[in-house]
Amino acid sequence: MTRFAHLAATFGVAATLGLAAPAIAQDEDSDTPEMTEGERELAEMLEGRVPGEPQSCVRTFASRGFEVIDKTALVIREGGTIWVNFTRNPRSLDENDYLVIRKFGTSPNRLCRLDNVTTRDRGSNFYSGNVFLEDFIPYREVEETEFDG
């Protein structure tokens, strides 16, 4: 089972199984992959939410900012929606880095997968890497419906 399939099962969101993500550590005595600390943090954050249609851009004007989930994903909160970007190489994400974003011809209030994102170490301010964005997946709370019956 791929890492993302395992995460999707953990989140209870089978609709996300087609998306790519890197492999995670596996216990020697088990066929079930272990979740990293970052994956557990993301799973808790997304509990009770379902994924929507992936988007190439997300509004950032009203967001509360970006959160780097260590070796897992970038998260943007906008109102009641949590946008997740797993990036091409989530293992390179470090919560001790900050993001430097250069817009690539888009609105200053939107972040798009083609925008240039690099990281810098918070302590030394040295360049620490590139982040290659993928589509942003919106996670929204499940609306409860009443059934007649």
C-alpha positions in Angstrom: 0.0 0.0 0.0 1.4 3.4 -0.9 2.0 6.1 1.7 -0.8 8.2 0.4 -3.2 5.3 0.3 -2.4 4.6 3.9 -2.9 8.3 4.8 -6.2 8.4 2.9 -7.4 5.4 4.8 -6.3 7.0 8.0 -8.1 10.3 7.1 -11.1 8.3 6.0 -11.0 9.9 2.5 -10.8 7.3 -0.2 -11.3 10.0 -2.9 -7.7 11.0 -2.6 -6.1 7.7 -3.5 -5.0 8.8 -6.9 -2.6 11.4 -5.7 1.1 10.8 -5.5 3.2 11.1 -2.3 6.4 9.5 -1.1 6.8 6.3 0.8 7.0 6.3 4.6 8.9 4.2 7.1 7.6 0.6 7.6 7.8 -1.5 10.8 10.0 -4.6 10.2 7.4 -6.8 11.8 4.4 -5.4 10.0 3.0 -4.8 6.6 1.4 -1.6 7.8 3.5 1.5 7.2 4.1 3.6 10.3 3.1 7.3 10.1 5.7 9.9 10.7 5.2 12.7 13.3 4.3 15.1 10.5 1.8 12.6 9.0 0.1 12.2 12.4 -0.1 15.9 12.8 -1.7 16.3 9.4 -4.1 13.5 10.1 -5.2 15.1 13.3 -5.6 18.5 11.5 -7.8 16.9 8.8 -9.9 14.7 11.1 -13.6 15.1 10.2 -12.8 16.7 6.9 -13.2 15.4 3.3 -11.1 16.4 0.3 -12.4 18.5 -2.5 -11.3 18.9 -6.1 -7.6 19.7 -6.4 -6.9 23.3 -7.6 -3.8 24.7 -9.2 -4.1 28.0 -7.3 -5.4 29.0 -3.8 -6.4 32.4 -2.4 -4.0 33.6 0.2 -5.3 37.1 1.0 -7.6 36.0 3.8 -5.5 33.1 5.0 -3.9 32.9 8.4 -0.6 32.0 6.8 1.3 29.0 5.7 2.3 26.1 7.9 5.1 23.7 7.1 4.3 20.2 8.4 7.7 18.6 8.8 8.6 16.2 5.9 4.9 16.0 5.0 3.1 19.0 3.4 2.4 22.7 3.2 -0.9 23.8 4.8 -2.8 27.0 4.2 -5.9 27.8 6.3 -8.6 30.0 4.6 -11.8 30.4 6.5 -13.2 26.9 7.2 -11.0 25.3 4.5 -7.6 23.7 5.0 -5.6 23.6 1.8 -2.9 20.9 1.6 0.0 20.8 -0.9 2.0 17.6 -0.7 4.7 19.1 -3.0 6.9 17.0 -5.3 9.3 16.1 -2.5 7.6 16.5 0.9 10.6 14.9 2.6 12.6 18.1 2.0 10.1 20.2 4.0 11.5 21.3 7.3 9.4 23.1 9.9 12.6 25.0 10.9 12.7 26.7 7.5 10.6 29.6 6.3 9.2 30.0 2.8 10.3 32.6 0.2 7.7 33.0 -2.5 8.2 34.7 -5.9 5.0 35.1 -7.9 5.1 33.9 -11.5 2.7 36.3 -13.2 -0.3 35.6 -10.8 -2.3 37.8 -8.5 -0.5 38.8 -5.3 -3.5 37.3 -3.4 -3.1 33.8 -4.9 -0.4 31.1 -4.7 -0.2 28.8 -7.7 1.7 25.6 -8.4 3.9 27.5 -10.9 5.1 30.1 -8.4 8.7 29.9 -7.3 9.1 28.8 -3.7 12.4 28.4 -1.9 13.2 27.8 1.8 15.6 29.5 4.2 16.8 28.3 7.5 15.2 30.3 10.4 18.4 30.3 12.5 21.1 31.1 9.9 18.9 32.7 7.2 20.8 30.5 4.6 19.1 29.1 1.5 18.0 25.5 2.3 16.2 24.3 -0.8 13.5 24.6 -3.4 9.8 23.6 -3.0 8.0 22.3 -6.2 4.3 22.8 -5.6 1.7 20.3 -6.7 -2.1 21.0 -6.8 -3.7 22.3 -3.6 -6.3 19.9 -2.1 -9.1 21.6 -0.2 -10.3 19.8 3.0 -13.7 20.9 4.3 -15.7 19.7 7.3 -18.3 17.1 6.5 -21.8 18.5 6.6 -24.2 16.3 8.4 -27.5 15.5 6.6 -30.8 14.3 8.0 -32.3 11.2 6.5 -36.0 10.5 6.3 -36.8 7.1 7.2 
